[in-house]
Amino acid sequence: MIYVVATLIVKPGSAAALQGPAAACIAETRKEEGCISYELFQSLGDPDRLVFVEQWETREALTAHSKAPHLAVWREASTPHLISRTIEVIHPEKVETF
């Protein structure tokens, strides 16, 4: 099993505009083979900080997710609002950071 922590910093006030596109992406992602858990959190102290916390059965399942059409739609919707994105893929033996 691997974990993913994706932290997004969005432009001030943009989080509300991303609720719909995020909800659609989350609903479709949870149907994907290999997805154990896929959650989105908004920081209480900084509402412009969004954090996806994910669990995947394998790296291959995560790779397939990265090519899913609904993720492309999410990326297109979120890109105009995005200041930065950090993705950590946590394996039992290593951590990948993007």
N, C-alpha and C positions, 0 to 999 in steps of 0.2 A: 504494500500500500504506500502511496505517496500523498503528500499534502501540497497544496498551493496556497500561498498568501499573496494576493495581488492588491497593492495599495495604489489608489488613484487620488490625486489631488486635482480638483476641478476648479474652474473659475468661480469666484464668489457668486453665490446665488444660483449656480447651475444645477445643483443636486436635484432640485425638484423637477427640472426638465428631463432628467435621466430616469426618473422612477418608472415610467411606462416602458421604455426600451429595456431597462434592466429586468423588470418583471417578466417580460416576454422571453428574454434570453435565459433567465433562470429557469422558467417553466420548461423550455425545450431542452436545456442542458440536463436537467434532472431525469429526462427520459433516455439519455444516452447510455449505451452499453459501457460499463466500467465506472460510471459516476456513482459514488457512494453518498456524497453530500456536496451541496453547492449553496452557499449562503452569502448574502450581502449585508454588511453592517455599515452604518454611518456613525462617525465619531460624535459623541456627545459634546466634547470640548471644541471640536472643529468640524462644523457641518459640511465643510468642503473636502473632507477626507473620507473616502469610501474604501472599504476593505472587503474583498471577496476572500472567503475561506472555503477551500475545496478539498475533497478527498476523492482520490481515484484509485482504482484497483491496480492499474499498471501505467507506466510511462506511455505505452502504446495507446491506451485509451485517452490519455491527455493529449497526445499528438493528434489523434483523430478529432478530438474536440476543437483543437486549434484550427481545423479546416472546415468546421461545421458552418453551414450557411447562416444560421441564427447568430453565431458569434461574429461573422462578418457584418451583419446588420447592426449588432451592438457596437462594434468598433466604429462603423460609419456614423452612428448616432452620437457616440460619446466623443469622438475626436475633436469636434469644434469646441467642446467644453473643457478639454483636458489641459492641465498644466504639466503634470508629470505622471508617470506610471512606473512602478517597481514590481517585478514579479519574482517571487522566490518559489522554486520547486524543491521540496524537501523530501529527499530519499532517506532510507535508513543509513546509507553510507556517505551521503554527500548532500550539499545544497547548491542548486543552480540559481544564479541571480541574473535577471534580465532587466 
